[in-house]
Amino acid sequence: MPKGRAIGAEAEADALLRHLPGHTPAVVLDERGADLTSRDLAVRLGRWRDEGNAAVAFLVGGADGHGEAVRRRADLRLALGRLTWPHLLVRAMLVEQIYRATTILAGHPYHRG
């Protein structure tokens, strides 16, 4: 597929799932997903860590959202609010929340909410 050319949600789903190991928990960013607090997300990530998972995959869909196969594969469908965000900003927001979750789990004072 040439760079910059959009692919459909189902084709994108197939591509994402090909690279996702079957045992890795998948957090699918979805506008209809759960509206968790930072602490709730930390608890979920901590549970997966404690169950022996070495990684968690965070899947950000294209402009048309995720294909049905990705939504079915999700261990958690997560919304970052009801607003629409540019993908690069979503990445930054997601990284900050992952960092915040690790500080919550470590008992660090970074998180004050």
N, C-alpha and C positions, 0 to 999 in steps of 0.2 A: 504494500500500500504506500503510495507516495506521501512524503511528509506534508502535513498540513491538510490532508484530505480526510474528511470525516468518514467514519464507518458506522454502521448501524449498531444499535444497542445489543442485539443478539450476537453479532460477530465479535463485538468487543467483549461480551460475556464469555464467549468461547476462548478468546485469547487470554483473558484474565485467569480463567479457571485452569487452563493448560499449565500455567506457571505457579499455581497454588498447590502446595503439597496437601494431600487429603486430610492429614491430621492437624494442620495449622488452623487455629481459630481465626475466623474471618469477620472483621467489622466492616460492614457495608454502609457507606455514607448514603443516606436516603432521606429526602425531605419528609417522608412519611414515617421515619423511624422514631425510636425512643428519644425523648428529650431528657437526657440524664444530667445530673449535676457532675461537677468534676470529681467529687468524692465517690459518687456512684460508679463512674467510669474507673476510678482507681480500684475500687473493690472488685469489679469485674476483671480487670487486668491482673490484679493480685491473685484472684481465684485461679485464673488460667495458669499463671506462673507457678502457683503452688501445686497444681495438677501435673506439673512437669513439662509444660509447653515452653519450648525455647524461643518461640517467636509468635507474634500475632500479625496478621495481614490486615492492613487498612485499605479498602478499595474505594477509590473515588471514580465515579462514572463520568461519562461524557455529557455533552449538552442534552442528550435525550434520556439521561438517567441510565440505570442498570437494566440489563436484560433479565428476564424471569429466572434463568438458571443461576445467576449471581444472587438474586434475592432469596432463592430457595436454599442456597449454600450458606447463607449468612448465619453466623452464630449470634450476631447482634446487628440489628439495623439501627443506625445512629443518625439522628438529625443534629445539625449544628444551628438550630433555630429555624424559623420559618422563612427567613429572608434568603434570597438567592445571592450566592457569593461567587466571585471569579475563582477558577480552579487554583491559581497560584496563591491566592489569599487563603483558600481552604487548606492548602498544604501547610501554610504557616500556622494557622489556627490549630490544626490537628497536631503538629509537632509541639506547640506550646501546651496543649492539653495532655499529651503523652508525658512531657517533662513534668508538668504539674502532678500527674498521677504518680510518677515515680517519687516525687518529693513527699506526697501524701503518704505513700506506702513506707517511705523511709523515716517518717516522723519529723521531717525537716520543716522549719517554720515558713518556708516560701509560700505555702498555701495558707491563706488566712480566712477562707470562706466557709 
